[in-house]
Amino acid sequence: MKGNLKSDNIAALFFKYLIPSVGGTLAYGVLIFIDTVFIGRGIGSLGLAALNLSLPVYTLVAFGMMLGMGGATAASIDQGKGDFEKRNQTFSLSVFLGIALSIVLSIILSLNLEWICRILGAEGETYELTYDYLNVITKTLILYIMPHVISSFIRNDKNPKLTMINLLVCAFFNIILDYLFIFVFKWGMSGAALATGIAQFMGLMTLLTHFKMPQNTLKYVKTKIDFTIIKRIITIGGSSFINEIAMGTIIFLFNYMFNKYLGENGIASYGIILNINLLIYLVFSGISQGAQPILSINYGAGLYTRVRETLRLGIKVSLVCGIFFYISLLIFRDPVILLFTRNNPAILEITKVGFPIFFLGSIFTGLNLALGGFFQSIGNGKIASIINIMRGFVLIALGLLILPKLFGVIGIWSAYLVCEVLTFILATVYYKKFFKKKNLSL
């Protein structure tokens, strides 16, 4: 992809990166979504509940996002300063750490899988289904972590279209294999997990083709373990890490509350809404990540007016998308829910109640990711992390502790909305302070 990030039209650059970036972030979300549809249809409500209980483990891709976003952002800032040697060192260390962490995490999770299933809340028939699913996922964790590490670098190396192709490859193989493994071979939850793993492998192989292309400028170089570079990667990428881990925490807390108030039907209902919201979240994440190379390189070059213009555009696109998703989901609520379940009126009714309340919060999620992503893109991991800690841990925990006691099940659905609104207020304060320091109008 040609284009000068320091001089070309901001809107043209932004939209060049937008669609491929969204495609890249959607990759693993689409896989989970496909799994959910096939599991709901082929295994039933217990399968949906088991999948939802398993989802916090998926948030371990946070390590990949931390290394990918942190490393790629640091590398882009160095590129903006003209330091290509340091950029390649950062890339090499990010890849090395991603492989090492993937192996260590797989070993730890595999050896403690029974305990992990119990901690996640699985019991009875749901325990067996959860164990079967995670038994495969934990052994193939490298296939989920490494695409997140390298895709950010590939996107910044002017090849964002490849991340879009990765999505299409993953989705194609997952649909075909889910059908075969669940409906034809009757392999149940293990089959669903295996289909996802193979699809991820094919996607990873697709991403690796970048390094054989003529336009590739990334080089894996032998480098010592430089803790200064590692600290920088973690500091900048910490926001992405917190974001993903927070998502796992949120899922865990919501599962606990719905199980307490509504049992397995409540968990299954939340699983439907969660999977739809995950896709929306990943669209917003893609918008934020699409803006990242433009923000980082212009910030590194001291072009703050272009930085502000890029951020404004990201916020506007996020807002328009959020409103569009909300209206669409309200209009097509029943058919969307029936994609996941049939012959279970209780789950249908519970989910219908949650739709308008929960998804209103998604509008603010997009704005929060745009603002948090901005601070991460300019290397200010501290503010980005504060925003994500408040959003992903403190405010959501307080909401789930207080609101259900006051409003019952409606309070559970409302916690996400309240959390996102309060986070938006906090992020806006930081945003205004930053541009005031740069003597730029908002």
C-alpha positions, 0 to 999 in steps of 0.5 A: 500500500503506497502513501506517505503517512506524514503528508498525504490526505488524512481521510484518504489514509484513514480509510485505506487502513480502516477496512483491512484493519477491521478485517484483521481484528475481526478474525478471531471474533468471527471464529468465535461467532461461527462456533457459537452459531454451530454449537447453538444449533448442533449441541444446544443451550448447554453447549452455548453455556459451555462456550461462554464459560470458556471465553475468558481463556480466549482473552489470553490473546491479550499477550499477543495484542500487547506485543503486537500493538506495543511493538508496532507502535514503538516501531512506528514512532522510531520509523517516524524519527528515521531509526529503522535499526531500532524498529527491526530490533523491536519487531524481532523481540516482539516475535520472540517473546510472543512465541516464548509466552505462547509455549509457557502459557499452553503448558501451564493451562494444560496442566491445570485444566480441570481446576481452570474449568471449575474456577470458570464456573463449569459444573455437571454436564456443562463441565464436560463440555467446557473441558472438551473445548478448552482441552483443544484451545489450550494446546493450540494457544500459539495459533491465537497469540502469534497472529496478533503479534505480527498482524500489527507490524504487517499493517504498519508495513503498508500491507493492511489488506493481508489482515483482511485476507486473513479474516476471509481465510479463517472464516472460510475454513472455520465454517466448513470444518465446524459443519463437518466436525459438529454435524457430520463427524459428531465430535461435539465441543472438541470438534468445534475447538479443533475447527477453530484451531485449524482455521487459525493455523491457515490464517497464520500461514496467510499472514506469514506470506508478507515476509516473502513479498517484495514490499516487505521492509521488516527484518528479523534480526539477531538481538540481545534481550534488551530490557529497555525495548521490552519495557517500552513495548509493555508500557505502550502495549499494556493498554491493549493487554488490560483491554483484553484481560478486562474483557475476560474479567467482565465475561467472568463477572457477568457469567457469575451474576447471570448464573446466580439470578437465572441459571444456565439459561441466563449464561446462554442468553448472555453468551448470545449477546456477548458474541454479537457485542464481541464483533462490534467491539472488534470493529471499534478496535479495528478502527482504533488500530487502523488509525494507529500508524497514522497517529504514531508516525505523525506524533513521532514527526511532531505533526500534531495538527495531523494527529488531532485530525486523525483522532477526530475522524476516528471518533466520528467514524466510531460514533456513526458505526455505534449508532448504526449497530444499535439501530440495526440490532433493535430492528432485527433483534428476533431473527438475530437471536434465533440464529443461535438458538431454537426451541428455547423460549426462555432464552429468547425472552431473556435475551430480548430484554437485554438487547436494548439496554446492553447494546446502548453501551456499545456506542460509548465503547467505540468512543472509549476505544478511539480515545484510549487507542489514541493515547496508546498510539502516541506512546502514552501507555499510562493514560491509556491503561488508566482508562482501560483499568477503570473501564474493565475492572473498577467501574464494571465491578462496582456496577455489577455489585450495586445495580443488581441489588437495586434493579435485579436482572435489569441492573445486570444488563445496565452495568455495562452501559453505566460503565462505558458512559462513566469511562467516556467522561474520564477519557474526554477529560484526558483528551482535552488536557492533552490538546490544551498542552499542545496549544491546539483547539479541540 
